[in-house]
Amino acid sequence: MARHGESEGGRVMKWVNVTGLIFNLLGAGVIAAGVMASRASIDRVMASLYSGPNPAAQADRRRQSHFAILGLGLLCIGFVLQIIGNWPR
């Protein structure tokens, strides 16, 4: 029969694993939101190709880049938490 401390530790590790999965889902969603371009964003980018620099298009690209970086960070946190939660003892 498992001691009380061992069962609590196993429960904590399961929650760490679940938390890691949640971070992975959030990270994937944020990356997807950062990469997907709206119709207005596409129009501004296409206009800048023909008429020179477009500050609004540059701001859109920066926003998308920030979302992608944030999403990547969330994915990394999620994977680390999953590794900790599944680490053999």
C-alpha positions in Angstrom: 0.0 0.0 0.0 1.4 3.4 -0.9 2.1 5.9 1.8 0.1 9.1 1.9 3.1 11.2 0.8 3.6 9.1 -2.3 0.0 9.3 -3.5 0.0 13.1 -3.0 3.3 13.4 -5.0 1.7 11.4 -7.8 -1.4 13.6 -7.8 0.8 16.7 -8.0 2.7 15.3 -10.9 -0.5 14.6 -12.7 -1.6 18.2 -12.2 1.8 19.4 -13.4 1.3 17.3 -16.6 -2.2 18.7 -17.1 -0.9 22.2 -16.6 1.8 21.5 -19.2 -0.9 20.4 -21.7 -2.9 23.5 -21.1 0.2 25.7 -21.7 0.8 23.7 -24.9 -2.8 24.3 -26.1 -2.6 28.0 -25.2 0.8 28.4 -26.9 -0.4 26.7 -30.1 -3.5 29.0 -30.1 -1.4 32.1 -29.6 1.0 31.1 -32.4 -1.9 30.4 -34.7 -3.5 33.8 -33.9 -0.1 35.5 -34.5 0.4 33.8 -37.8 -3.0 34.1 -39.3 -3.4 37.4 -41.2 -6.7 39.3 -41.4 -8.0 40.5 -44.8 -7.1 44.1 -43.9 -3.6 43.0 -43.0 -3.1 41.2 -46.3 -4.5 44.3 -48.2 -2.0 46.6 -46.4 0.9 44.2 -47.1 0.0 43.9 -50.7 -0.4 47.7 -51.0 3.1 48.2 -49.5 4.6 45.9 -52.1 3.5 48.3 -54.8 3.6 51.7 -53.1 6.5 51.5 -50.8 6.7 51.2 -47.0 3.5 51.1 -45.1 3.6 51.8 -41.3 0.3 49.9 -40.6 1.6 46.8 -42.4 4.9 47.0 -40.4 2.9 47.3 -37.2 0.9 44.2 -38.2 4.0 42.2 -38.8 5.5 43.3 -35.4 2.2 42.2 -33.7 2.2 38.9 -35.4 5.9 38.4 -34.5 5.2 39.2 -30.8 2.3 36.7 -30.8 4.5 34.0 -32.3 7.2 34.5 -29.7 4.7 34.5 -26.9 3.1 31.3 -28.2 6.5 29.6 -28.6 7.3 30.5 -24.9 4.0 29.0 -23.8 4.7 25.9 -25.7 8.2 25.6 -24.1 6.7 26.0 -20.6 4.1 23.4 -21.4 6.6 20.9 -22.6 8.9 21.4 -19.6 5.9 20.9 -17.3 5.0 17.7 -19.1 8.5 16.4 -18.8 8.5 17.1 -15.1 5.1 15.5 -14.7 6.1 12.4 -16.5 9.7 12.1 -15.2 10.2 8.5 -13.9 10.9 8.2 -10.2 
